[in-house]
Amino acid sequence: MPIAIKDIFCTRGVKTTCSSRMLANFVPPYDSTVVKRLKDAGAVILGKLNMDEFAMGSSTENSAFFKTLNPWDTSCVPGGSSGGSAAAVAAGLCAASIGTDTGGSIRQPASFCGVVGLKPTYGRVSRYGMIAFASSLDQGGPITKDVTDAAMLLNVMAGSDPLDSTSVDAPVPDYARGLKDGVKGLKIGIPKEYFIEGLDREVEGAVNGAIDALKASGAETVGVSLPHTEYAVGVYYLVATAEASSNLARYDGVKYGLRVDNAAGLLGMYRATRDRGFGAEVKRRIMLGTYSLSAGYYDAYYKKASEVRTLVKRDFDEAFKKCDVILTPTSPTAAFRLGEKVADPLTMYLSDIFTISCNLAGIPGMSLPCGFTSKGLPIGLQLLGRPMDEATLLRAAYTYEQGAGWHKKRPAL
Ligand code: GLN
């Protein structure tokens, strides 16, 4: 399969920039485990794909190099941060692509571009050689034209890795095998906290249509509650920025990447390098994270956020006692226009409201197409599963996809 890779995965001998000036000329001497496994399985690596700088963003407009357009409407963003990965699959530039998801970066662009995106359980896929943003949240996964391809690629990517101590040592089931088993008796949880004010009417309509279709295929629905949902965005922007500020400390002009030597001594070199190398959003996150980790604020911010994160996780544990999968919209809206949110970070952050809890809880999630707006923009359906239960997500997704057939629609380029 000809596959393209988000430019956050190290590729031996091929530039890996994270769409940052800091790494504009960085050529890794090794392959990330994900890329190595794909190559070993016979995949052809076509090239590297644009993204928000260091995966921070929801529109790919934070790339230091160029903007990626949405193939369905080139005045719209492709989503982010794996916007290049989703747009390339939608436009047919590659058979499939690989992305990463820290707070929605696989699922939201998949939703905006009308393709399938899967964020596996934390630890299911090795993070070795995947440039770190927020290490307790980051996870790589496939972006594909349909559910079958997602299952096939997950088979290749998943599994423990001695080079990543957080990878889970558990057998990898054959994800493609159970796809056709149907959803008879499957319990689908519908969380009331995800069907709220601000949810676009057309998105709500399409998601409700998918619920009806799954019921018609034999699934049952049950109302569930995830009461800590309202804190998820706040918790995420403390935990993710704290981890980012720590991870990005390594870009100091000494070890690798950009160096701006202005002869003002070591500290001057650090400052000049980091000032020139990082874009505005990355600097904003480093400052937020450094602040919340600083002495006197740590207990009030980072520690508190970590405690609330546990409550978010427990919400899912409770909900999964009543259901096998949880169904929600992937994003409150379809793709927004280029430039529409980029000047207002808070509005941009809020667009991830439905995808972030999944990363905080470490559970698997996926997005697949469930219709189009009246303007012809794709709408995404999100399925969330129990830890390590990607197989059930894929089976439910496949059942819906085969009945609905949205995956056969391609943008007219
Ligand atoms: N949009 C979110 C952010 O900006 C999530 C990004 C991601 O999943 N990498 O942090």
Residues whose N, C-alpha, C, O or C-beta is under 5 A from the ligand:
A	BS01	LIG	A55 M56 G57 S58 G80 S81 T100 D101 T102 G103 G104 S105 D352
